[in-house]
Structures are given as C-alpha cells and as structure tokens.
C-alpha cells in the first residue's frame, strides 16, 4: 500500500483552515458523485439479513469476508458487519435513510408492524425530511428511516460529531461539500425546543436536550441540539448531530473501521481529493504518518476519519 503521487500542475499549496476561515460559498466542488454504500454493525448476521432482505425487501445477501452484502441497486450496497458488541447509538441523531418506491411504503409499514417492528412517526428538523416521518430500528437498534422515492437506494446518512463547527470546516473546506442547512443556530430553533419540552412536539431522538441552568434553583430548560447538513452533489447529503453526551471515539490514527459510509468519486477526481486531504490541514485532526493527511489509501479507495471519529470511504468510479 503506497501513497498515490500527485502529478497535476495545479497542485494545492499547503494551508491551514479553522473555524475562522471564511465560509465556503457557491456550488460543491464536484468531487463526489453520490453514495456507493454503507456499512453497519450487527450482532447476528442471519437476523439482520432477515430484517433488511426480507422485511425491508432489499433483496438477497451475499457472503463476504467479514459479513454480508446486500445490493440496494446497481451502484449502492449495504454491508452488514458482524460484531459481538455492535456500535449502535439508538437514542441519538444517528440513522440511515433509504428510499423505497412510493407505492410500496404503506405495504412495507404494515409488514413491519405485523412482524412486531414498531414504526415511529416523529419528525426531523431538516426541511427536506419534515414529511418523511417513518422510522424503525433493526434488531440491533440501528435506526432506519424510510423515505418515499422512485426506487430502492441510500438517501442519506447521519452521524454524531463532538464539534459541529470543525465538522463544517472539514466537510466544506477540505472535502468540497456545501452547507445545506444549519439547525440550532436561530432563536426559532430554541423556541421550537420549548414545544418539545412541554410535550407538544414529537421530534426525532437526538434533536433536543435538557440543559441545567447555573442558578441556585438549578432549573432545567429545553434546548435544540445543533445539527448540520452538508451536500456533496444533488441527492447526496450527510447529516451531523451534536450529541447529548460525549462518546468514546476511535483512536485518532485509526482511519478504517465501521460503521462507515462510502461515496463514489467522479472520474479523475480521486487524486485531487487525496491532495486536498494532504494540503488543507485542520489542527483538530491528526494525519497519517505514511500518507500525510487524515486518511489511508489502498488502490482506488481513500479511507478517511473525520474530526468526530466517523469513518468515510471514497471510491473511484
């Protein structure tokens, strides 16, 4: 495994960026074409296959070296990775969202409920998801959102991050995405949290919290959890949530792992993305000693750890 040389004449000069760097504007840089896959951890592969293949109707699974793989469509796949103790945070904003044919949604909900799977109807704050309010959990507690669409596929993925502002810098300044929506920045977001606190608003887990005031009475007040949605290309948006608690992260120099999300890189753009990872530096992220950036490369795939400890893969083609 060796680092790919950067041969383009317009190679980037090394620079540092942080939360004071002027926000990236305009369209995404056009490096990422879309989602290519998702890996989730499960404790029982057969049980997970029965959920995703049979109940959700994603089709048959094939055996891989560390689990099962289910083709969602011609260009996207779901990998089920076997773990004795899966990394699952069911009470957080973390979730995986799949599109399904609109005509099949109601039948699917009925099939899930008949199979003993509870389907929740709470709502997200992101404008694009306000009416896509069908959620359930797989047998291990991974939260699944069902999105009405034309065909089967991966609609979006949401992670946790311990610092939303640094996440924005990394995803926009380095990876070339652009901010679609911020939640938790406006007074209206704080006002909306009071409706949740009084029991009048059924919002998604991980989107609200109770804060303790630093007063003698130590009253608690409802607050929104900060959320950031960034877009790489039309139909390719990733959500980042500030969690209610800080969770153990993977080691700073671990760049491969699961759960993970994989993106397809547009033809001829993988080397450019690698150069950006090497040249545009964030003080909150530790580079690989071998590759010089927060990633590892193997053939036509870049394995990246973001500032929140989430694993990303970028594949050519």
C-alpha positions as CSV (number, residue, x, y, z in Angstrom):
1,X,0.0,0.0,0.0
2,X,1.7,3.2,-1.2
3,X,0.6,6.8,-1.4
4,X,-0.5,7.9,-4.8
5,X,1.7,10.6,-6.3
6,X,0.1,14.0,-7.2
7,X,1.0,14.8,-10.7
8,X,-1.3,17.7,-11.7
9,X,0.4,21.0,-12.3
10,X,-2.2,22.9,-10.3
11,X,-1.4,21.0,-7.1
12,X,-2.6,22.8,-3.9
13,X,-0.3,24.8,-1.7
14,X,-0.3,23.5,1.9
15,X,-2.6,25.6,4.1
16,X,-4.3,25.6,7.5
17,X,-8.1,26.2,7.9
18,X,-10.1,26.6,11.1
19,X,-13.5,27.9,12.2
20,X,-12.3,31.5,11.5
21,X,-11.7,30.7,7.8
22,X,-14.3,32.4,5.6
23,X,-17.2,30.0,4.8
24,X,-17.1,28.1,1.5
25,X,-19.7,29.5,-0.9
26,X,-21.1,28.6,-4.3
27,X,-21.7,25.1,-5.5
28,X,-20.0,22.0,-4.2
29,X,-16.6,21.4,-5.8
30,X,-17.8,18.5,-7.8
31,X,-15.5,15.8,-6.5
32,X,-18.2,13.4,-5.1
33,X,-20.8,11.9,-7.4
34,X,-23.0,10.1,-4.8
35,X,-23.3,7.4,-2.2
36,X,-21.9,4.0,-3.1
37,X,-22.5,2.1,0.1
38,X,-23.0,1.9,3.8
39,X,-21.6,-0.5,6.5
40,X,-23.4,-1.1,9.7
41,X,-22.5,-3.3,12.7
42,X,-24.8,-6.2,13.7
43,X,-24.5,-9.0,16.3
44,X,-26.4,-11.7,14.3
45,X,-26.0,-11.7,10.6
46,X,-28.9,-14.1,9.8
47,X,-31.2,-12.0,11.9
48,X,-30.0,-8.8,10.2
49,X,-30.4,-10.3,6.7
50,X,-34.0,-11.3,7.6
51,X,-34.7,-7.7,8.5
52,X,-33.1,-5.9,5.6
53,X,-33.6,-8.5,2.9
54,X,-37.0,-10.0,3.8
55,X,-38.8,-7.3,5.8
56,X,-37.5,-4.2,4.0
57,X,-37.3,-6.1,0.7
58,X,-33.8,-5.1,-0.3
59,X,-33.1,-8.5,-1.9
60,X,-30.7,-11.4,-1.3
61,X,-27.4,-11.1,0.6
62,X,-24.1,-12.5,-0.4
63,X,-21.4,-13.6,2.0
64,X,-18.2,-11.5,2.3
65,X,-15.0,-12.0,4.4
66,X,-16.5,-10.2,7.4
67,X,-20.3,-10.3,7.0
68,X,-23.0,-10.0,4.4
69,X,-23.5,-7.6,1.4
70,X,-26.9,-6.6,0.1
71,X,-27.2,-4.7,-3.3
72,X,-29.6,-1.8,-2.9
73,X,-29.4,-1.0,-6.6
74,X,-26.8,-1.2,-9.4
75,X,-24.4,1.3,-7.7
76,X,-25.1,1.1,-3.9
77,X,-24.8,-1.7,-1.4
78,X,-25.4,-2.3,2.3
79,X,-22.7,-4.2,4.2
80,X,-23.6,-6.0,7.4
81,X,-20.5,-6.4,9.6
82,X,-20.5,-9.0,12.4
83,X,-19.6,-7.6,15.8
84,X,-20.1,-9.1,19.2
85,X,-21.0,-5.7,20.6
86,X,-22.2,-3.5,17.7
87,X,-21.5,0.2,17.8
88,X,-25.1,1.4,18.0
89,X,-26.5,4.7,19.5
90,X,-30.2,4.3,19.1
91,X,-31.1,7.3,21.2
92,X,-29.1,9.7,19.1
93,X,-29.5,11.5,15.8
94,X,-27.5,8.7,14.1
95,X,-29.6,7.0,11.4
96,X,-29.6,5.5,7.9
97,X,-32.2,6.6,5.4
98,X,-33.3,4.5,2.4
99,X,-35.6,5.4,-0.5
100,X,-38.2,2.9,-1.5
101,X,-40.8,3.0,-4.2
102,X,-43.6,5.3,-3.0
103,X,-46.3,2.8,-4.0
104,X,-44.8,0.2,-1.6
105,X,-44.3,2.3,1.5
106,X,-47.7,1.7,3.1
107,X,-47.5,-2.1,2.5
108,X,-44.0,-2.1,4.0
109,X,-45.1,-0.3,7.1
110,X,-47.9,-2.8,7.5
111,X,-45.4,-5.7,7.0
112,X,-43.1,-4.3,9.6
113,X,-45.8,-3.8,12.2
114,X,-47.2,-7.2,11.5
115,X,-43.7,-8.6,12.1
116,X,-43.5,-6.9,15.5
117,X,-41.4,-3.9,14.4
118,X,-42.6,-0.6,15.8
119,X,-42.8,2.2,13.2
120,X,-42.4,5.7,14.7
121,X,-43.9,8.9,13.2
122,X,-41.7,11.6,14.8
123,X,-40.2,14.3,12.6
124,X,-36.7,15.6,11.7
125,X,-35.9,19.3,11.7
126,X,-34.3,19.3,8.2
127,X,-36.7,20.8,5.8
128,X,-36.2,18.0,3.2
129,X,-37.2,15.4,5.8
130,X,-40.2,17.0,7.5
131,X,-42.7,14.7,5.8
132,X,-40.5,11.6,5.6
133,X,-41.6,10.6,9.1
134,X,-41.4,6.8,9.1
135,X,-38.7,5.3,11.3
136,X,-37.9,1.9,12.8
137,X,-35.0,0.1,14.3
138,X,-33.2,-3.0,13.0
139,X,-32.8,-5.9,15.5
140,X,-29.6,-4.4,16.9
141,X,-31.1,-0.9,17.4
142,X,-29.7,0.8,14.3
143,X,-32.3,3.5,13.4
144,X,-33.7,3.3,9.9
145,X,-35.7,6.0,8.1
146,X,-38.0,5.0,5.2
147,X,-38.1,7.7,2.5
148,X,-40.6,7.8,-0.3
149,X,-38.9,7.7,-3.7
150,X,-38.8,6.1,-7.1
151,X,-36.6,3.1,-6.3
152,X,-34.5,1.4,-3.7
153,X,-31.4,3.2,-2.6
154,X,-29.5,5.1,0.1
155,X,-31.0,8.5,0.6
156,X,-28.7,9.9,3.3
157,X,-26.8,9.0,6.5
158,X,-26.5,11.0,9.7
159,X,-23.6,10.8,12.2
160,X,-22.7,12.3,15.5
161,X,-19.8,14.8,15.9
162,X,-18.5,16.4,19.0
163,X,-17.8,19.7,17.3
164,X,-20.2,20.9,14.6
165,X,-18.2,24.0,13.7
166,X,-15.0,21.9,13.0
167,X,-17.1,19.4,11.1
168,X,-18.3,22.2,8.8
169,X,-14.7,23.2,8.1
170,X,-13.7,19.7,7.3
171,X,-16.6,18.8,5.1
172,X,-16.7,22.1,3.2
173,X,-13.1,23.4,3.1
174,X,-11.4,20.0,2.6
175,X,-14.0,17.7,1.0
176,X,-15.7,20.4,-1.0
177,X,-19.3,20.0,0.2
178,X,-21.6,23.0,0.9
179,X,-23.9,23.7,3.8
180,X,-27.5,22.8,3.0
181,X,-29.0,23.7,6.4
182,X,-28.0,24.5,10.0
183,X,-30.3,23.8,12.9
184,X,-29.7,25.1,16.5
185,X,-28.3,28.5,15.4
186,X,-31.6,30.5,15.2
187,X,-33.8,31.8,18.0
188,X,-36.7,30.0,16.3
189,X,-34.9,26.7,16.9
190,X,-34.7,27.5,20.6
191,X,-38.4,28.5,20.7
192,X,-39.3,25.2,19.0
193,X,-37.5,23.2,21.7
194,X,-40.0,24.6,24.3
195,X,-42.8,22.9,22.4
196,X,-40.9,19.6,22.7
197,X,-40.2,20.3,26.4
198,X,-43.9,20.8,27.1
199,X,-44.8,17.6,25.3
200,X,-46.4,19.3,22.3
201,X,-43.9,18.3,19.6
202,X,-42.9,14.8,18.7
203,X,-39.4,15.3,17.3
204,X,-36.7,12.7,16.4
205,X,-34.3,11.4,19.1
206,X,-31.1,13.3,19.4
207,X,-32.6,16.6,18.3
208,X,-33.4,18.1,21.7
209,X,-31.9,18.1,25.2
210,X,-32.4,19.3,28.7
211,X,-29.9,21.9,30.0
212,X,-29.3,22.7,33.6
213,X,-29.2,26.4,34.4
214,X,-26.3,27.7,36.5
215,X,-28.6,29.2,39.2
216,X,-29.4,28.4,42.8
217,X,-32.5,26.6,41.7
218,X,-30.7,24.5,39.0
219,X,-33.7,24.6,36.8
220,X,-33.7,22.6,33.5
221,X,-34.7,24.1,30.2
222,X,-35.2,22.5,26.8
223,X,-32.7,23.3,24.1
224,X,-32.1,22.2,20.4
225,X,-29.2,20.0,19.6
226,X,-27.0,21.6,16.9
227,X,-27.4,19.9,13.5
228,X,-25.5,20.4,10.3
229,X,-26.4,19.1,6.8
230,X,-23.8,19.3,4.1
231,X,-24.3,18.4,0.4
232,X,-21.7,16.9,-2.0
233,X,-24.0,16.7,-5.0
234,X,-27.7,16.6,-5.8
235,X,-29.2,13.9,-3.7
236,X,-26.0,13.3,-1.6
237,X,-26.4,15.0,1.8
238,X,-24.9,13.9,5.1
239,X,-26.2,14.9,8.5
240,X,-24.0,15.7,11.5
241,X,-25.5,15.9,15.0
242,X,-24.1,17.3,18.2
243,X,-24.8,14.5,20.8
244,X,-26.2,14.9,24.2
245,X,-23.3,13.0,25.7
246,X,-19.7,12.6,24.6
247,X,-19.0,9.0,23.4
248,X,-15.7,7.2,23.2
249,X,-14.1,7.8,19.8
250,X,-11.8,5.5,17.8
251,X,-8.1,6.2,18.1
252,X,-7.0,9.4,16.3
253,X,-4.8,7.4,13.9
254,X,-7.3,4.8,13.0
255,X,-8.6,5.6,9.5
256,X,-10.5,2.4,8.7
257,X,-13.4,1.0,10.6
258,X,-17.2,0.6,10.9
259,X,-19.9,1.9,10.9
260,X,-18.9,3.7,7.7
261,X,-20.3,5.4,4.7
262,X,-18.8,5.1,1.2
263,X,-19.0,7.7,-1.6
264,X,-18.3,7.4,-5.3
265,X,-15.7,9.9,-6.6
266,X,-16.2,11.3,-10.1
267,X,-13.8,10.0,-12.7
268,X,-10.3,11.5,-12.5
269,X,-11.0,13.2,-9.1
270,X,-9.7,10.8,-6.6
271,X,-6.1,12.1,-6.7
272,X,-7.4,15.6,-6.4
273,X,-9.4,14.6,-3.3
274,X,-6.3,13.0,-1.9
275,X,-4.2,16.1,-2.4
276,X,-6.8,18.2,-0.6
277,X,-6.6,15.8,2.4
278,X,-2.9,16.3,2.4
279,X,-2.7,20.0,1.7
280,X,-5.6,21.5,3.6
281,X,-4.9,20.9,7.3
282,X,-7.1,21.2,10.4
283,X,-5.4,21.4,13.8
284,X,-8.1,19.2,15.3
285,X,-7.2,16.3,13.1
286,X,-4.1,14.1,13.1
287,X,-2.5,13.0,9.8
288,X,-1.4,9.5,8.9
289,X,2.4,9.3,9.2
290,X,2.6,7.4,5.9
291,X,0.2,9.5,3.8
292,X,0.4,13.0,5.4
293,X,-3.3,13.5,5.8
294,X,-6.2,12.1,7.9
295,X,-6.6,9.1,5.6
296,X,-5.1,5.9,4.2
297,X,-5.1,4.9,0.6
298,X,-5.5,1.4,-0.9
299,X,-5.6,1.2,-4.7
300,X,-8.7,3.3,-5.8
301,X,-10.1,3.9,-2.3
302,X,-9.4,6.5,0.3
303,X,-10.2,5.6,3.9
304,X,-10.8,8.8,6.0
305,X,-11.6,9.5,9.6
306,X,-13.5,12.8,10.1
307,X,-13.0,15.1,13.1
308,X,-15.7,13.3,15.0
309,X,-14.3,9.9,14.6
310,X,-16.6,8.8,11.8
311,X,-15.3,6.6,9.1
312,X,-15.7,7.5,5.4
313,X,-14.6,5.8,2.2
314,X,-14.1,7.4,-1.2
315,X,-14.0,5.1,-4.1
316,X,-13.1,5.9,-7.7
317,X,-15.7,5.2,-10.3
